Amino acid sequence: MEEQMVRELEDIASKIKKQRAGLGLSQAAMAKLLKISAPAYCKIENGQTDLNISRLMQICKVLKTTPTELFATNYSQSANKEEVLSLKKDLLLKEEELNKLRKKVIDLYDKLGM
């Protein structure tokens, strides 16, 4: 189970690196856009740092992608297409839930005058 999580994190880190390179951004430029140090960003791409949702959303914004795309797995041809579609739908629903929760948090901060 833990090995699988490590592989998934490495896969996400690899996708982040590929997206960044595809946009022609260096690690230093990406770090600057995220307002973190270059070594800290390097650890993200190497899978040495666990991403929190806030940082993941920042990265997605800069890379012009979505968490769904970063978490999507490259399924083999033999995979059940209906299952894949169902899983993608579930991911989209979770992303919508996350956006609603984020809005609630922002609304609560506004009510508290923060």
TITORNU-913871 format. One line per 2 residues: number of its first residue (from 0); their letters; for each residue x, y, z of N, C-alpha, C. Coordinates in steps of 0.001 Angstrom, whole numbers. Atoms other than C-alpha are relative to their C-alpha. Example, Ala and Ser with C-alpha at 12.3 -4.5 7.8 and 13.67 -1.06 7.14 Angstrom:
2
0) as) 890:-1190:0:12300:-4500:7800:900:1200:0; -820:-1190:-60:13670:-1060:7140:-770:1090:730
REM end
This chain:
114
0) me) 826:-1192:0:0:0:0:874:1261:0; -868:-1170:-88:2743:2451:980:830:165:-1272
2) eq) -761:-65:1249:4784:1566:-2106:-839:613:-1110; 901:-538:1030:1774:2350:-4283:-150:1509:167
4) mv) 124:-1443:-240:1378:5762:-2631:1249:726:-453; -1259:-621:411:5039:6536:-3218:52:101:-1519
6) re) 6:-23:1473:4684:5589:-6903:-963:1049:-532; 980:-998:447:1576:7756:-7232:529:1407:198
8) le) -586:-1317:-243:3344:10732:-5656:1100:299:-1014; -1049:-183:1002:6303:10203:-7968:-607:273:-1367
10) di) 682:-204:1277:3889:10027:-10925:-524:1436:-97; 509:-1377:-21:2264:13329:-9914:1160:981:-136
12) as) -1182:-869:80:5690:14929:-9411:543:24:-1423; -479:105:1380:6733:13687:-12840:-902:792:-953
14) ki) 944:-742:842:3592:15146:-14417:173:1503:189; -233:-1422:-276:4229:18484:-12718:1250:460:-750
16) kk) -1251:-339:677:7797:18492:-14063:-213:90:-1510; 254:23:1442:6610:17591:-17567:-822:1212:-437
18) qr) 838:-1161:322:3923:20300:-17554:819:1292:58; -828:-1200:-153:6401:22901:-16297:937:150:-1189
20) ag) -934:-40:1127:8936:21999:-18951:-732:318:-1301; 797:-271:1197:6203:22047:-21586:-357:1473:-155
22) lg) 279:-1440:37:5487:25659:-20663:1283:827:-128; -1279:-696:146:9180:26490:-20947:461:702:1259
24) ls) -390:-612:-1268:9560:27340:-17267:1132:-791:643; -1046:665:-781:12695:26585:-15287:-551:-273:1397
26) qa) 416:239:-1378:12445:25250:-11756:54:1296:802; -135:-1269:-725:13648:28624:-10488:-1167:935:-319
28) am) 1125:-854:391:10967:30461:-12477:-1297:-491:633; 1195:582:-611:8301:28087:-11213:-36:310:1490
30) ak) -83:-295:-1430:9488:28537:-7630:-362:1460:270; 288:-1428:-163:9335:32311:-8053:-1498:272:-137
32) ll) 1438:-175:197:5753:32115:-9370:-803:-526:1193; 672:585:-1159:4799:29972:-6364:408:682:1306
34) ki) -515:-729:-1159:6693:32297:-3987:602:-946:1039; -748:905:-864:8830:29482:-2600:1434:-58:-521
36) sa) -1398:96:440:12540:28732:-2784:136:-1049:-1096; -272:972:1059:13985:26852:-5744:251:-1396:584
38) pa) -182:1337:-574:15190:23987:-3483:-1322:-625:482; 1299:516:-449:11684:23670:-2008:-806:-510:-1191
40) yc) 725:450:1193:10208:23457:-5498:633:-1263:-571; -713:1183:490:12860:20953:-6550:-454:-1250:759
42) ki) 462:1129:-809:11737:18705:-3673:-1398:-437:-419; 1338:352:479:8170:18860:-5008:119:-870:-1246
44) en) -155:748:1250:9277:17680:-8448:689:-1346:203; -678:1267:-273:11435:14948:-6931:-843:-926:879
46) gq) 884:817:-823:8523:13670:-4834:447:-105:1442; -509:20:-1372:10342:14450:-1581:-886:776:960
48) td) 888:-818:-815:7640:16828:-358:-1441:-384:-289; 1426:261:172:4020:15913:234:-698:1331:-280
50) ln) 723:-1218:366:1752:18457:-1414:-1264:141:826; 1301:-253:-603:-1049:20062:517:-916:551:-1096
52) is) 968:-406:1020:-4191:21098:-1332:269:1414:-487; -261:-1386:371:-3323:24768:-1281:1149:100:-1000
54) rl) -1160:-34:896:84:24221:-2881:-339:-672:-1336; 402:690:1219:-1384:21756:-5384:-832:926:-891
56) mq) 835:-916:775:-3957:24344:-6441:837:1126:-604; -900:-1021:530:-1227:26986:-6835:742:-534:-1223
58) ic) -748:613:1097:781:24634:-9029:-896:-187:-1209; 941:208:1107:-2265:23748:-11121:-322:1311:-708
60) kv) 298:-1300:595:-3039:27411:-11653:1138:459:-907; -1159:-410:787:480:28176:-12865:150:-871:-1243
62) lk) -174:928:1116:569:25070:-15056:-1216:-81:-930; 1227:-18:808:-2908:25765:-16441:-565:-1415:-172
64) tt) 529:1356:-19:-4132:22305:-15459:-912:-144:1203; 872:267:-1145:-6420:20705:-12885:575:-1150:810
66) pt) -447:1155:-788:-5781:18320:-10013:-441:-1317:-643; 505:1205:662:-7888:15801:-11916:979:-485:-1060
68) el) -949:381:1041:-5436:15860:-14808:1308:-513:601; -1245:456:-620:-2458:15486:-12488:-162:-1374:646
70) fa) 222:1271:-671:-4039:12577:-10624:-429:-1109:-952; 452:1002:961:-5339:10852:-13736:1131:-968:-317
72) tn) -973:1051:283:-3577:7577:-14397:-61:-354:-1470; -32:476:1380:-2470:6432:-17809:-392:-1469:7
74) ys) 506:1368:-23:-4622:3342:-18108:461:-764:-1225; -388:838:1123:-3570:451:-20283:-1209:-237:-903
76) qs) 1065:250:969:-5589:-486:-23363:-979:-1049:509; 858:1078:-459:-6962:-3522:-21549:-931:425:1129
78) an) 838:-460:-1104:-8576:-1428:-18802:-1448:119:-455; 1422:-108:274:-12337:-1441:-18611:-359:1479:-179
80) ke) 262:-1408:306:-13366:1805:-20316:-1131:575:841; 1109:-481:-833:-16612:2049:-18350:494:342:1402
82) ev) -553:-252:-1325:-14677:1813:-15098:842:1275:-9; -820:-1195:129:-12241:4474:-16281:-880:1242:-42
84) ls) 914:-1141:90:-15084:6806:-17219:-668:274:1345; 623:-152:-1312:-16752:6176:-13875:970:643:986
86) lk) -997:-570:-896:-13536:6947:-12021:271:1471:-319; -197:-1402:388:-13020:10138:-14012:-1163:855:470
88) kd) 1189:-731:-464:-16584:11187:-13194:89:225:1510; -164:-137:-1442:-15916:10505:-9504:1030:1067:342
90) ll) -1026:-1021:-234:-12762:12630:-9676:-559:1406:-213; 601:-1310:268:-14692:15509:-11209:-958:405:1112
92) lk) 920:-292:-1094:-17363:15247:-8510:762:409:1259; -814:-350:-1172:-14694:15323:-5802:619:1384:-162
94) ee) -562:-1321:258:-13114:18342:-7434:-1058:1079:226; 1092:-948:-229:-16504:20099:-7405:-263:155:1493
96) el) 176:-49:-1453:-16927:19176:-3725:1080:859:643; -1125:-766:-522:-13502:20605:-2996:-199:1490:-246
98) nk) 246:-1409:317:-14399:23860:-4743:-1098:580:880; 1086:-471:-872:-17642:24126:-2726:505:205:1425
100) lr) -558:-131:-1341:-15762:23521:520:924:1202:96; -892:-1156:30:-13164:26092:-448:-809:1295:96
102) kk) 862:-1188:-32:-15948:28624:-1050:-588:200:1391; 539:-109:-1353:-17470:27838:2352:1039:561:960
104) vi) -1068:-493:-867:-14129:28446:4051:203:1499:-221; -164:-1425:314:-13742:31776:2263:-1156:802:573
106) dl) 1176:-679:-554:-17297:32750:3249:92:126:1513; -152:-44:-1456:-16572:31861:6876:1044:1032:414
108) yd) -996:-1031:-295:-13422:33998:6856:-591:1386:-187; 632:-1301:221:-15448:36864:5410:-938:357:1146
110) kl) 926:-246:-1109:-18087:36487:8146:753:362:1265; -793:-288:-1202:-15373:36547:10777:794:1296:-132
112) gm) -699:-1261:222:-13929:39695:9232:1486:-155:-148; -1444:258:159:-10578:38138:8430:438:329:-1396
REM end
